[in-house]
Amino acid sequence: MTEYCTATFTWEPDKDPSKVIEYKFGSGESDDREHGRQHSRDHFFILGQVEGDRLQVTHYPSDAVDGHEGSENISHCWMNLECKPVYSMIIKGFAIASEARTLEVYDGRNDSYLQTVRGMRDVEDSEADDSKIHFMCRCTLEEPLKSIKIKFLSLGPRQSFEIAHIRLLVEPSTACGDPSNYQAATGQGINMEKLRRDVDSMGDTVSDRARAFLTTMENFQKGRQGALDDMRHLLVDRNASGSDAPSMMSSMAVGEGAAQGGDRGQMFQFLQSVCSQVAEQRAAVDSLDAKKKEEEEASEKEEQIRQEAGSAELESKLESKLDSLMESRLDAVEERLMSRVDAHLADLETRMSSKLDAVLALLQNASAAPAPKCRSSKSDGQH
């Protein structure tokens, strides 16, 4: 595991303190709450489960107390945690399982007091007969720091105590937003934020080309910083697999320092090269965007044609169905009209037939009756 921090004690440890230190990246709050509820050591305190793996710290009267002179401080053990510059890390918090129930935390830069942490008893790690009791102390710093000092209290008159495990919550220092950290991480000798403020304060006296160049440099530094952060996280993820992360990180740091130590002529040539590459990349991106836009427009046109064709086909189907429906309705109306006309004609024919039969009967009766006698002959004889 990569050792991101150096741990030193004012008392004498029986082994290398790094043997009981592990590192976690991120907030870790959910894990801390979970372990706080359980009051037990699970998978991440595995380093302290075997008694031989624990750190024994002992005070000898001849020990010098680094940075904490005076009889009041000699009776207490101090631990100094400092992040190694090569990794550009900061400490956000810690969790310590030890026989000390109370810890005091100080700023490693100026020894100013930060807070007091009171631990909770770790039942599983403590001895059943209470001959050895361990306490779990957790602390989250209000402001991440590169170095802190921890004072172990509540040890009574004992001159030796045991530390089962030290867990440090760390992250890359650029995440805290400090411009100096950003500048150190990127390996650049130009403070872009200050340069931006100066350019803005000059107003219209700065040409548009100079402003565009400044924007290009800012984008370049941001992109480079993102690549460095990705590399750091990649190296962190590879720690568990036993990869040679420290040497890789050291090589990257050496490369950054060499870039920072170049002369102005090389820097100018480098910037020109970067600008030309950015211009080429922008042209390529613009070409890709134009091609993508053309493809999208062609796709939209095809979709519109398909929709129009679908609409025409639907319209044709609707017209066909409407014609069929109208034809069927007209056929039904025609059939009803014809049936009514046929009925009226049949009734009329029946009435006409009956009337003709009556007329014919009258004519027949009239023809069958005897003719009247003629009186004209008698009249003639008398004359």
C-alpha positions in Angstrom: 0.0 0.0 0.0 1.2 3.5 -0.9 2.3 5.5 2.2 0.9 8.9 1.5 1.8 10.3 5.0 4.6 10.1 7.4 3.8 9.3 11.1 6.3 10.1 13.9 5.8 9.8 17.7 7.4 11.6 20.7 7.4 8.2 22.4 9.2 5.2 21.0 7.1 2.8 18.8 8.1 -0.8 18.7 7.7 -1.0 14.9 7.2 1.1 11.8 3.9 3.0 12.3 3.0 2.5 8.7 2.2 -1.1 9.5 -1.0 0.0 11.3 -2.0 2.8 8.9 -4.4 2.5 6.1 -5.9 5.2 3.8 -9.4 5.9 2.5 -10.4 8.3 -0.2 -13.7 10.2 -0.2 -16.0 11.4 2.5 -16.3 8.2 4.4 -19.2 9.6 6.5 -21.5 6.7 5.8 -18.8 4.2 6.8 -18.1 6.1 10.0 -21.8 6.2 11.0 -22.1 2.5 10.3 -19.0 1.7 12.5 -20.2 4.1 15.1 -23.5 2.1 15.5 -21.7 -1.2 15.6 -18.9 -0.2 18.0 -16.9 -3.0 16.5 -14.0 -3.5 14.1 -14.9 -5.1 10.8 -13.0 -5.5 7.5 -11.2 -2.2 7.6 -9.7 -2.7 11.0 -8.3 -6.0 10.0 -4.8 -4.8 10.6 -5.4 -4.6 14.4 -7.1 -8.0 14.8 -3.9 -9.8 15.5 -2.1 -8.6 18.6 1.3 -9.0 17.0 0.3 -6.5 14.3 -0.5 -3.7 16.8 1.7 -0.8 17.6 3.2 -0.5 21.1 4.3 3.0 22.0 6.5 3.4 25.1 7.8 6.5 26.9 11.5 6.5 28.1 12.6 9.3 30.4 15.5 10.2 28.1 13.1 10.7 25.1 13.1 14.3 23.7 9.8 15.8 22.9 9.9 17.3 19.4 8.2 20.6 19.2 6.5 20.2 22.6 9.0 21.2 25.3 8.0 21.4 29.0 7.2 19.0 31.8 3.4 19.3 31.1 3.8 17.7 27.6 6.5 15.2 28.4 4.0 12.9 30.1 1.8 12.8 27.0 2.5 11.1 23.7 2.2 13.1 20.5 1.8 11.8 17.0 2.7 14.0 14.0 1.0 13.1 10.7 2.4 14.8 7.6 1.4 14.2 3.9 4.4 13.5 1.6 4.8 16.4 -0.9 5.2 14.0 -3.9 1.6 12.8 -3.6 0.0 16.3 -3.1 -2.5 14.9 -0.6 -4.4 16.4 2.3 -5.9 14.9 5.5 -9.7 15.2 5.9 -10.1 13.1 9.0 -9.0 10.0 10.9 -10.2 7.0 12.9 -7.8 5.6 15.6 -8.4 2.5 17.7 -6.1 2.7 20.8 -6.0 2.5 24.6 -6.3 6.3 24.7 -9.9 7.4 25.2 -9.4 11.1 24.5 -7.4 12.7 21.8 -6.6 16.4 21.1 -6.0 17.5 17.5 -3.7 20.4 16.6 -2.8 22.1 13.3 0.6 20.8 12.3 1.6 24.1 10.7 1.4 26.3 13.8 0.4 23.9 16.7 -3.0 25.7 17.1 -5.7 23.7 18.8 -8.5 22.3 16.6 -10.7 20.0 18.6 -11.0 17.3 21.2 -12.2 13.8 20.3 -13.6 11.4 22.8 -13.7 7.7 21.8 -16.2 4.9 22.4 -15.2 1.6 23.8 -14.4 -1.1 21.3 -16.0 -4.2 22.9 -14.6 -6.8 20.5 -11.0 -5.5 20.6 -10.9 -5.1 24.4 -9.9 -8.0 26.7 -12.7 -9.8 28.5 -11.2 -9.1 31.9 -10.8 -5.4 31.1 -7.0 -5.7 31.4 -6.8 -4.0 28.0 -9.5 -1.6 26.7 -9.4 0.0 23.3 -11.4 3.0 22.3 -12.4 4.1 18.8 -11.8 7.8 18.2 -13.2 9.4 15.0 -12.5 12.9 13.8 -13.5 14.9 10.7 -11.5 18.1 10.2 -13.4 21.3 9.4 -10.6 22.3 7.0 -8.4 19.7 5.3 -4.7 20.0 6.3 -1.4 18.7 5.0 -0.2 17.9 8.6 -1.8 17.5 12.0 -0.6 16.6 15.5 -2.5 14.3 17.8 -2.1 14.3 21.6 -3.1 11.0 23.4 -4.8 11.6 26.7 -6.6 9.6 29.4 -3.7 7.2 29.8 -3.2 7.8 33.5 0.3 7.1 34.9 1.1 4.4 32.3 4.3 4.8 30.3 3.2 2.6 27.4 0.0 2.1 25.4 -1.2 0.2 22.4 -2.5 1.4 19.0 -4.5 -1.2 17.1 -5.2 0.7 13.9 -5.0 4.2 12.3 -7.2 5.0 9.4 -6.6 8.3 7.5 -9.2 9.9 5.2 -7.2 11.7 2.5 -7.8 13.3 -1.0 -5.8 15.1 -3.6 -4.9 18.6 -2.4 -6.3 20.2 -5.6 -9.8 19.3 -4.5 -9.8 22.0 -1.8 -9.7 24.8 -4.4 -6.5 26.4 -3.2 -4.9 28.3 -6.2 -1.4 27.5 -4.9 -2.2 23.8 -4.7 -3.6 23.9 -8.2 -0.5 25.7 -9.4 1.8 23.2 -7.7 -0.2 20.2 -9.0 -0.2 21.4 -12.6 3.5 22.2 -12.5 3.0 25.6 -14.1 4.8 28.8 -13.1 1.9 31.0 -14.2 -0.8 31.9 -11.8 -3.8 31.9 -14.2 -6.2 33.3 -11.7 -4.0 36.3 -11.0 -3.4 36.8 -14.7 -7.1 36.7 -15.4 -7.7 39.3 -12.7 -5.0 41.6 -14.1 -6.4 41.2 -17.7 -9.9 42.0 -16.5 -8.7 45.1 -14.6 -7.0 46.4 -17.8 -10.4 46.6 -19.5 -10.5 47.4 -23.2 -6.8 48.0 -23.5 -6.3 44.2 -23.9 -6.9 42.9 -27.5 -9.4 40.2 -28.3 -6.6 38.0 -29.5 -4.8 38.2 -26.1 -8.1 37.4 -24.3 -8.7 34.4 -26.6 -5.1 33.2 -25.9 -5.7 33.5 -22.1 -8.9 31.5 -22.4 -7.0 28.8 -24.4 -4.4 28.6 -21.7 -7.0 28.3 -18.9 -8.7 25.5 -20.8 -5.4 23.8 -21.3 -4.5 23.9 -17.6 -8.0 22.7 -16.6 -7.7 19.8 -19.0 -4.2 19.0 -17.9 -5.3 19.1 -14.2 -8.2 16.8 -15.0 -5.8 14.3 -16.6 -3.5 14.5 -13.5 -6.5 13.9 -11.2 -7.5 10.9 -13.2 -4.0 9.6 -13.1 -3.9 10.0 -9.3 -7.2 8.2 -8.8 -6.0 5.4 -11.2 -2.8 5.0 -9.1 -4.9 4.9 -6.0 -7.2 2.2 -7.4 -4.1 0.2 -8.4 -2.6 0.2 -4.9 -4.6 -2.8 -3.9 -3.3 -4.9 -6.8 0.3 -4.3 -5.7 1.3 -2.1 -8.6 4.4 0.1 -8.4 2.3 3.3 -7.8 4.9 5.2 -5.8 7.5 5.0 -8.6 4.9 6.0 -11.2 3.8 9.0 -9.1 7.4 10.0 -8.4 8.2 9.9 -12.2 5.1 12.0 -12.9 6.2 14.6 -10.2 9.8 14.7 -11.7 8.3 15.4 -15.1 6.2 18.2 -13.7 9.2 19.8 -12.0 11.2 19.6 -15.2 8.4 21.3 -17.1 8.3 24.0 -14.5 12.1 24.6 -14.6 12.2 25.2 -18.4 13.3 28.5 -19.8 11.0 31.1 -21.3 11.9 30.3 -24.9 11.0 26.7 -24.6 7.8 27.7 -22.7 6.9 30.0 -25.6 7.5 27.3 -28.2 5.5 24.9 -26.1 2.6 27.4 -25.9 2.7 27.9 -29.6 2.6 24.2 -30.2 -0.3 23.9 -27.8 -2.2 26.7 -29.5 -1.7 25.2 -32.9 -2.9 21.8 -31.6 -5.9 23.4 -30.0 -6.7 25.2 -33.3 -6.4 21.9 -35.2 -8.6 20.1 -32.7 -11.2 22.9 -32.8 -11.2 22.7 -36.6 -11.6 18.9 -36.4 -14.4 19.3 -33.8 -16.2 21.9 -36.0 -15.9 19.6 -39.0 -17.3 16.7 -37.0 -20.1 18.9 -35.6 -21.0 20.1 -39.2 -21.0 16.5 -40.5 -23.1 15.4 -37.5 -25.5 18.3 -38.1 -25.9 17.4 -41.8 -26.6 13.8 -40.8 -29.2 14.9 -38.3 -30.8 17.1 -41.0 -30.8 14.3 -43.5 -32.3 12.0 -40.9 -35.0 14.6 -40.1 -35.9 14.9 -43.8 -36.1 11.2 -44.2 -38.4 11.0 -41.1 -40.5 13.8 -42.5 -40.8 12.0 -45.9 -41.8 8.8 -44.1 -44.3 10.7 -42.1 -45.7 12.3 -45.3 -45.8 9.0 -47.1 -47.6 7.5 -44.1 -50.0 10.4 -44.1 -50.8 10.0 -47.8 -51.2 6.2 -47.4 -53.5 6.8 -44.4 -55.5 9.4 -46.4 -55.9 7.0 -49.3 -57.1 4.2 -46.9 -59.6 6.6 -45.3 -60.9 7.7 -48.7 -61.3 4.1 -49.8 -63.2 3.2 -46.6 -65.4 6.4 -47.0 -66.2 5.5 -50.6 -67.1 2.0 -49.6 -69.3 3.2 -46.8 -71.1 5.8 -49.0 -71.6 3.2 -51.7 -73.1 0.8 -49.2 -75.4 3.5 -47.8 -76.5 4.6 -51.3 -77.2 1.0 -52.2 -79.4 0.6 -49.1 -81.3 3.8 -49.8 -81.8 2.8 -53.4 -83.0 -0.6 -52.4 -85.5 0.9 -50.0 -86.8 3.4 -52.6 -87.2 0.6 -55.2 -89.1 -1.5 -52.8 -91.5 1.4 -52.0 -91.9 2.2 -55.8 -92.6 -1.4 -56.5 -95.1 -1.6 -53.8 -96.9 1.6 -55.0 -96.9 0.3 -58.6 -98.3 -3.0 -57.5 -101.1 -1.3 -55.6 -101.9 1.0 -58.5 -102.0 -1.9 -60.9 -104.3 -3.8 -58.6 -106.7 -0.8 -58.4 -106.6 -0.2 -62.2 -107.2 -3.9 -62.8 -110.3 -3.9 -60.5 -111.7 -0.8 -62.2 -111.2 -2.2 -65.7 -112.9 -5.4 -64.6 -115.8 -3.4 -63.4 -116.1 -1.4 -66.7 -115.8 -4.6 -68.7 -118.6 -6.2 -66.6 -120.8 -3.2 -67.2 -120.2 -3.3 -71.0 -121.0 -7.0 -71.1 -124.2 -6.5 -69.2 -125.2 -3.7 -71.5 -124.7 -5.8 -74.6 -126.7 -8.7 -73.3 -130.0 -6.7 -72.7 -132.9 -6.9 -75.4 -133.3 -4.0 -77.8 -136.5 -1.8 -77.6 -139.3 -2.0 -80.3 -139.4 0.5 -83.1 -142.6 2.7 -83.5 -141.7 4.4 -86.7 -143.5 1.9 -89.1 -146.9 2.4 -87.6 -146.6 6.0 -87.8 -145.8 5.8 -91.4 -149.0 3.8 -92.2 -151.2 6.3 -90.7 -149.8 9.0 -92.9 
